[in-house]
Amino acid sequence: MSATTLPAPAMPTARLHLSYWLGAGALAVALILLLRLIGNEYGWYAGYFVLQYVVLAAAWNILGGYAGYVNFGAAGFMATGSYTTIVLYEALGLGVIPGILGAAVVAGLLGLGTGYLTLRLRGVYFSIATLSLSVVLQTIVVNWDYVGGSRGAYIIRPMEVPPFASYGEYIFVVMLVLAVIAVGIGRTVEFSRLGRGLQAIRDNERAAEAVGVPTLRLKLIATTLSGALMGVAGAPLPFYAGYLNPEGAFNLAYAVNAIAMPLIGGAGTWLGPVIGAVLLATLQQAATVTISSALNLWIVGWMLVIFVALFPRGILGWFRRR
């Protein structure tokens, strides 16, 4: 093996890649038809909440799962996406789709800059640095009157978006497309040279450097891609809620859930974060409707304790071992 190249990964065939996109597309259409059949507007908004967590989990997994760098700043990247959307709306009157594209660019650049400054740190020091980033960003937003400051900002949502039956259906479909793309990107990374390099970094970074793996470059790519997708996860939030304030945008629940979902489903795999996100988000929505949203973090805490103690490799890892 050359000291300057990575070994060729075992790439899945083009047919397997195609099977994911066809299967995800078919599942997405089936889900839309099912919710239309149910005919409850709340179903669209609850589905949006679950899919937002799918995007967030898939994004966090690129750096935290494949490379082993635990990012506590997920709320900061999501809020960057949300407030990018608000700035574009206030300045240019742009809607949710341009807002998502702008959020991907801004959050991706933030990820690149953060990675360049912090990726020489390892372990808990990197995690503390990402948490500090979120605190700094929240302080900036609270004192930025253009985006509402501590009061928050309002967005006037359209009453309807043809050809969708309701605005709830429209915003759900937008997040559904984003979820399919985010999971597809995570799947592609896992089976690519980038994914193999990140896994080598996770297993033993010094050994990877010794055999010629360009560790810093791969980590910068991962932080940029992860940051961009986290920004995308938060971009539609102002158009979903119609209102956003710093307390909601930088909610601790986003950072905790971003870590918990891949760990519960199976970090370091493309499917594990999806399983964890669907499970946790569904339980939290059920608790919100039946009891109180105050139980959400309580649920996450107990789920983490149970899975770390009994299933340290997550649900997917447990099934694979059997």
N, C-alpha and C positions, 0 to 999 in steps of 0.2 A: 504493500500500500504506500502510495506517495505521501510524503510528509506535508504536502501542501493541498491535498485534496481529500474530500470525504469519500468513503466507500459508497458505491452506487446503491441506493436503497431499493428494496423490493417494491416497486411501484405497482399498484393495482392496475388492471387493464382499463383501457378506455371504456369498455363495456360496463365495468363496475362503477366508474365515475358517472356514466350516463344513467345507470340504474338508480343512483341516488337522486339525481335531479328529476327523473321521471317519477320515482316513488314519492319524493317530497312534493312534487307538483300535484300528483293524484291525491295525496293525503290532504293537501291544502284545499283543493276543490271540495273534497268530501266534508271537510270541517266547515267550510262556508255554507254548503248545502244543509248540513245538519243544524247549524245555528239559525239559518233561515227557516227551517222546518219548525224549530222550537218557537221562533217568533217573539222572543223576549229581548228587549233592547239591552237589558243588563248583561245578557250573555256576550254581547260584543265587547263591552267594557271589561268584563271579567276575563275574557279571552285575551284582550290586549295586555292586561296585567301579567298573565302567565307568559305570553310571548315576549314581553319586554324582559322578563327574567331569563328566558331562553337565550336571547341575544347577549345579555350581560354575562351569563355563565360561560357561553362560548367564547366571548371576548377575553374574560379573565383567564380562561384555561390556556390560551395561547402562550402567555408568559408564566403564569403560576403553575399550570399543569404540566406543560411540555418542558419548560426550562427550569422549573422549581423555584422561581423567584416570586415570593408571596407579596402581592400588591394590596395594600390597605387603602389605596386611594381611589377605589372604583367610584365612589360618590363624587369625587372631584372631577373625574373624566366625564361622568354622566351629566353633571351640572354644566360642564363646559359645553357639551352638546346642546343642552336645553337653552342656555343663555345665548349661544350662537344663533339659535333659531329666533329668539326674542329680538336680538340686535338686528337681524336681517328683516324681521317683520316690522320693527319700528322704523328702520332707516329706509327700506326699499319696498315695504309692503309685500314681501315674498311669503309664500305659503309653506306648507309642511315639506313638500318634496325638495325644493331648493334649500330649505333649512337643513334637511338631512345631509345633503351633499356638502353644504358649508360646514356643518358640524363634524363630518368625517375628516375634512381637511384640517380644521382648527385643532380638534382633539388629537389627530394623528401627529401634527407638528408639536403639540404639547407633549405627547408621548415620546417623540424623538428627542426633544430637548431635555425632558426629565431623565430619559435613559442615558443620554450622554453625560449628564451630571451625576447620576446616582448608581449606574450599573457597575462601577468599580467597587461599590460597597456590596457586601454579601450578608446573607442571613438576616438577622433581626435589624441590622443597621439599614438595609435597603427598605425593609417594611416600614420602619419609623420614618424614613425620608419620604415615602409615598404618602403616609398619613399626614405628615407635615404639609405636603403640597395641597392636600384637600383643605386644611385649615387656612392656609394662605389664600387660596382661591375664594373661600367663603368670606374672608375678611374683605377682599377686594370687591366682591359683589355687594356685600352689605353697605359699602360706602360709595357705590356707583349709582347715582341717581338716574342715569339714562335708562337703566334696566329695572328701575323701581326701588333700588336699595333694599332696606329691610322691610319696606311695605309690600314688595312684590310687584309683579307686572301682570296685566290682563291682556288676553288675546281674544278678539272677536272671532268666534268660529262660524263657518258657513252653516246655514240651516240644513242644506242638502248638497250632495256632490254627485251629479249624474255620472254614470248610470246606476249608482248605488242606491239602495232603498232608503238608507238613513246615513247620517254622519257617523254614527257608531259603527256601522258596517264598513264605511270607508276607512276610518282610522284603524280598525281591526285588520283589514286587508293590507294596509300599508305596513303594519308591524309584522304581519304574517310573512310578507315578502322579505322583510328584513331578517326575520328569524331563519327562513330557509337559506338565505344568502350567507348569514353569519355561521350557521352550522356547516354549510358547504365549504366555506373558507377554512374552518377548523379542521374539517375532514381532509381537505387538500393539503393543509400544512402537515398534518400527522403523517401522511404517506409520501411526503416530499423530502428532498435533501435538507430543507430548512428544518423540518420536523425531526429528522434523524440527528441533525447537529444539535438542536435544542435538547433532545433526550440525552445526548452525550454530555452536554453541559450539566444537566440535572443529575446524572449518575456520578460524574467526577469531572469537575470543570478543569482542574489542573491537568489531569490526564488528557482531556480533550485538547487543551492548548498544546500539550507536549507532542501530540501526533499531528498537529497542524490545523486543527479546527479553528476557523476565524471567530472566536467566541464573542468578542465585542461587537463585530458586525452583525452576527446572527441575533444577539440580544437586542441590538438597536432596531433591527427589522421587527422583532417580536413586540417590543414596546410600542413602536409606531403602529403596527397592525392592531394590537390589543387596544391601544388608546383610541384609535379611530373607531373601532367597533363599539367601544363603551360610549363614545360620543354619539354614535348613531342610535344606541339604545335609549339615550336620553333626549334626543332631538325632537321626537314627536310629543313629548310630555306636555309642553305648554298648550298644544292643540288638542290634546286629550282632556286635560283638566280645565282649560280656559283661563287658568290663573297659576302663577308659580311664584313662590317666595324662597329666600335662601334656606330657611329651615326645612322646607320640603325637598328642595333640590339637593341639598347636602345631607340628607337624612342618613343617620348611621345604619339604618336597615339595609341600604344599598351595599355598603361596604361589607357588612356581616354576611348578607345573603350571597354576594358575589363569591366569597370564599367557601361558604357552606355548600352551595349547590354542586360544584364540581367534586368536593370531597365526599358528599353523600352519594352522588351518582357514580363517581369513578373518575378522578382527576387523571389527566394525561391521555385521555381517549376522547374522540369526537362525540361519542354517544353518551358518555357518562354525565356531562353537564346538562344535557337535554333531559335525561331521566331525573336528575336532582332538581332541576328548575321546575319541571312539571309537577313533581311531587310536593316540593316546598310551597310553590306559588298556589297550588290547588288547596293545600291545607290552610294556608293563610287566608285565602279568599273565603273558604268555608268558615273559618273562625271569625272573620270580619262580619259576615252576614249573620251568623247564628249567635255569636257572643259579643266580641269586641275586637277591634284592630289592635288593642293594647296587648293582646296575646301573641302577636306575630313573632316578636323577638323571643318570647318564652318558648314558642314552638321550635324556632331555629336552634335555640340553645340546647333543648332536650334532644332534638334530632342529632345534633353534632356529638353530644355525649354518647348517645347510643351507638352511632355508627363508628365513631373513633374507637370505642371500646370493643364492639363486637364485629364490625366490618371495616377494618382500617383501610381496605382498598376500595371501599364503596360497593354499591349494589352490583355494578357491572363486574368488578373484580371478584366478588363472592360467587357470582354465577359462573365465571370463567374457571374458577378453582374447582367447582363441582363438575 
